[in-house]
Amino acid sequence: MNENFKDDEELAHSLNDPALRAEYAAPFDHYRPMFIVRVLGSLLVGSGTLFYGRKPSYAKFKAIEVIARIPYQSWEVATYTILSAMYGNERRAINLTKLSAFSRMAQDNETMHVVVMSHIVRRLHCESFLRHTLIPLLFSFFYFWTTYLLFLISRRAALELNYLFESHAYAQYQEFLDREGDRLRQTPITSDFLAFYGRNVRSEYELFELIRNDELIHRNRSLRELPSIT
């Protein structure tokens, strides 16, 4: 097993402790992105609310997770585009390669989220093809290229926008746990992909706890990457 994967899994499990989670979140809880990023973030979150409502649900989470993978894929492609012109700058190459490694880890993690979420909504028959598959896929196409161009123009703006999106996802998962916790604790979860990924959980509550923690890790890491690439 990859050592970075083991470290990330240990961190995600440790954040089940409310005190540790609050301590981990605190440095970036009140971060204020630049104005244009706040505008883009409002449009992004507002679009999701328009299509899927304010309350978290299984089907809404599936749509969110389809989209959540996109920035990390886009950053990785943009990073290699930039590196094509900057192979001679070793410091910049190191920093961009580190960001690319984070992007790959986050892509794999978000892929696990969407595969498992798709498994759940298919079992519950609580999705529609148009709203929860086609619209997220179409949105993802445009989001990929928007994020790609934004990264080339301002890497700070690209990472700050992801901070806002992951902040929203983190809050949605926490609301879902608060509202549905008793039921989720009594609902077992089985998934071949979870086992393949290397994450062992017994109930949907444990699953959503860890996904919530993943989103917080992605939120914080997006900002921690800023000093090295801007």
Secondary structure, DSSP 8 states (H G I E B T S, - for coil): --HHHHHHHHHHHHTTSHHHHHHHHGGGTT----HHHHHHHHHHHHHHHHHH-SS--HHHHHHHHHHHTHHHHHHHHHHHHHHTT-TT-HHHHHHHHHHHHHHHHHHHHHHHHHHHHHHHHHHHT---HIIIIIHHHHHHHHHHHHHHHHHHH-HHHHHHHHHHHHHHHHHHHHHHHHHHHHHHHT-B---HHHHHHT---SBHHHHHHHHHHHHHHHHHHHHHTHHHH-
